[in-house]
Amino acid sequence: MFGAGPETEDLFMAWHYARYIGKVADAGKAEYALPMFANAALIRPSYAPGQYNSGGPLPHSIDIWRAGAPHLDFVAPDIYFEFKKWIARYDRPGNPLFIPEAVGGAQGAANVFYAIGHQNAFGFAPFAIDAGEDKDLARSYDLLSQLAPLILENQPKGRVAGVLLEELTPSQRVRLGDYTLNVSPTGGRRAAAGAPPEPRTAATQTPHGIFIATGPDEFYLAGSALNITFTPNTPGPPTAGLATVEEGRFVEGRWVPGRRLPGDDTGQGNNITLRGGTDAGILRVTVYRYR
């Protein structure tokens, strides 16, 4: 069935693990009709098979797990490092994306935006979330729960995007609806003269955001430490400006507007800053085109 060598032993072990877990899943489903999944401890850099759980549902053995345990509903990664690399390898047809273990705190608060906005994850569960108060993650969950109806409505239409800017992706161009969003990091809120600088958390050090196109010229944006400009990507006037930029919240599914930001807060109608922090919220943005 397999060739020779360490990788063969890896796949051979995966086959037997999958066969056993498949029987456990079958027995469980016979009692309770619940979704069943298996999660994977991932390969750490420079580790060889045997130094990690090499028989688990790793990306290179997912097909073997599907054959050995056909009644598992999905397999899922525990991600504590190289988040963008690993999450992409589990976002594949026939495998709904769920993150059953991940780093929490401010970094987790940034990662969850990317998981849902870019990779269409349906769940994100940081480890030991019950061990103490996690204000950064709570804020992210609050914003995403408010946006959930818009996300679910627009994801199938390809009108939801997420970004997580890191060293290898210091800026990004995101095509969404009739516009391209040019996304770059920002230094965060400017401190008043003489005031001490704001403490920087991992959430502000890792710029992140989620963007939803809800109409031809309407967007909802949330995130932290991002600067965003719009460029048209369809025929017509070549320049995009900001018509309105409005802070607000969703309360029981209804948009409740707050401040409407003036030109001094939007680069005279040219760019948006998502600052994040304790006052993080949602922006409703409308744009227009001109020559």
N, C-alpha and C positions, 0 to 999 in steps of 0.2 A: 504493500500500500504506500509506503514511504521509502525514500532513499536512506543513505547512511549519513552520520554526522550529528553534531550537537543540535542543529536546528531540527533534524528529524526526530530526535528524542523529545524536543520541545513539543512538536506537533503530535507525536504519539501520546505523550502525557495529556495534551489538550483533548484528544479524542476520548480517552478513558474518563477524564474529569467530566467532560460533557455528557457522556453516556450515563454516568452516575447521577449527576445533577438533573439530567432529563427525567430519570425515573422518579427522583424526589419531586420534581415539578408536576409530573403526571399524577402522583399520589396526592399531592396537595390540591390540585385542581379537581380531583374526584370528590374531595370533601367540600371545597369552597371554590366557587368560580371567580377567582381573583387573578389579576395579572401577575405573572411570575417573571423575574429577571435574575441575572447573575452579574456581579460587578467584578472589575479587574483591578488588581494592584499592578501599576504600570512599571515599565522597564526604566530603571534609573540609569543615568549616563555611566558608561563603562562597566555595567553589570553584565555578567554572562548568565545563560540559562542555569537555573539551580540556585543562583544568588537572589532571585526574586521568584514570585509564584509563576513560573514559566508555563504552567499548564492552564492558567486562567484564560478568560476570553479576551486575549490581546488582539490588537488590530490584525496581525498576520494570521490569526487562527479563528477569526470570527466565522468564516465559512465552515470550518470543522465543527465549531460549536452549534451552528445552525443545523448541520447534518446529524450530530450526535444528540442534540436536545431540541428537536423541532417544535416543541410546545412551549419553550420559553418565548415570552413576548418581545423581549429585547435584551441586549447585553449593554453594560454601562461602565464608564471609566471612573475610578477614584483619582482625581487630579489635584496634586499638590505642587506641581512644577510644570513649566512649559505649557501653560494652559491652552494657548491658541493652537499649538501643534497637536496636542492630544485630542482636544474636542473635535477638531476637523476630521480626525480619523475615525470617529464614531458616528459622524453625521452622514449616514449613507442610506440608500433606499431600503425599506423594510426594517429599519432599526430606529424607532422613535428615540430621540435623544434625551436622556436623563442623566444628571450628575448626582450620584448618591452620596459621594464624599468629596469635599473640596476644602481648601483653606478658607477661613472666614475673615472676619475683621474688615478693615478698609480695602484690602486687596480683593477679598471675596465680593465686597460691595461694588467694585468696578467690574469684576469678571462676570457677575450675573447679568449685567446689561448686555455684554457681548454674547453670552450664551443664548439669551432669548432673542436679542435683536438681530444677530448675524447668523447664528447656527440653528435657530428655531427650536431651542430646547423647551421641553414642557415642564421641567422641574430642575431645581438646583438646591442641594442640601449640604451646607457646610457642616463639617464635623464639629461636635461639641458646642453646638449653638446654644445649648441650655446651660453652659458652664458659667455664664455671666452676661452682663449687659453689653450689647454690641450695637452702638448707636449708628455707626456707618451702615451696617447691613440692614438695620431696621428702616433707615431712610430709603435705601434702595428698594426694599420690599414694599414700602408704602407707595412710592412713586409707581412702581411696576404694577401693583394691584389696582391703582387708579386707572392706569392705561390699559389694563388687561382686555376690556371689551374692544378697544380700538385695535390692539395688537391681534386679537383673534379674528376680527373682521378683515383686517388688511393683510395679514401674513399670507393667506392663500393667493392674494392678488400680486404678491411681490412688492408690496408697498411699505415694508418695514425693514429697517437696516440698523445695525449696531456697529460701533467702533470701540477698539481698545488700542490706544496708541502706546507703542513701546519703542525700544531702541531701534529695532529693525523696521518699524513702521512709524516714523516720527510724524508723518502726515498722511492724509488719505483723501481720495476723491470718491464720493459715493453717489452713484446714479440712482435717483429716486423720483418716479413720476416723470414730469417734464423738465426736471432740473437736476443738475449735478451739485452736490454739497461739497465744498472744498473745506476740509476739516484739518485744523492744526492745533497744537497745544497752546494754552495761554498761561500766564503766570498767576492767575487767580485774582481775587479782589485786591485793589490797590489800598494800602493802609493810609490812614490820615496822617498828615504831617506830624512828626514827633511821636507817633504811636509805635509800639513794638510790632514787628511783623507777625502775621498770623502763623500759628504752628502748622506745619505741613504734614499731612497724613498720607498714607499710601494711596488713598482715594484721589487726592489732588495730584500726587506724583504720577499716577497712572491715569491720564486723561481718558474718559470713557463717555459713551452716550448712546441713546436710542432715538431714532427718528421715524416718524410715521407720516406718510402722505395720505391725507384724508380727502383731498380734492385736487383739482388741477393746479391751484395756487395756494393750498393750505397745508400746513404741517404742524405737528405737535412734536416738541423736542424736550428731552430731559437728559441730564448728565452732569459732568463736572470737568472743569479745566479745559474747555474746548472753545476755539474760535471758529465760526462758521460763516462762509459766504456762499451765495447761490449763483450759478451760471446756467442759463437756458441750454437745453440740449435738443430742442425741436426747432423747426423753421419759424422765423419771426424776428422781432426786435432782439438784438444780441445781448442786451444788458438787463440784469435783474436788480431790482431794488426792494427794500422792505416796506410794505404798505402799513402793516400793523405788527407790533410785537407786544403780546399781552401775557402777563403772569397770571396763574390761576391754579385751581384744583378741580378734580372731579369729586363731587359729593353725591353718593347714591346714583352714579352714572350720569350726573348732570354737570356740565362745565360751569364753574363759578369763577368769573373773572376777578382778578385783583388789579394791580397797577398796569397801566399801559405805558410802556417805556418810550421816552422821548428820544430825539436824535442824539443827545449827548451820551445816551446809554447804548446806542446802536450804530456808532460810527457814522452819524448823519444818514441813517437809513441804508448802510452798506454791509454791516456785519453784526453777528450775534455772538455774545459771550455767555457760555454756560459756566457759572462760577462754582456751583456746588456748595458744600459746607452746610452749616446748620440751617441756612435759609434756602436750601435747595428746593426747587419746585419744578413746575412744568411751564413751558412757554407755548402759546398758540401763535403761530406766525403766518401772515399772508404776504405774498410777494406779487410784484407786477413787473412788466417788461417795458423797456423804452429804448430809444436810439440816442 
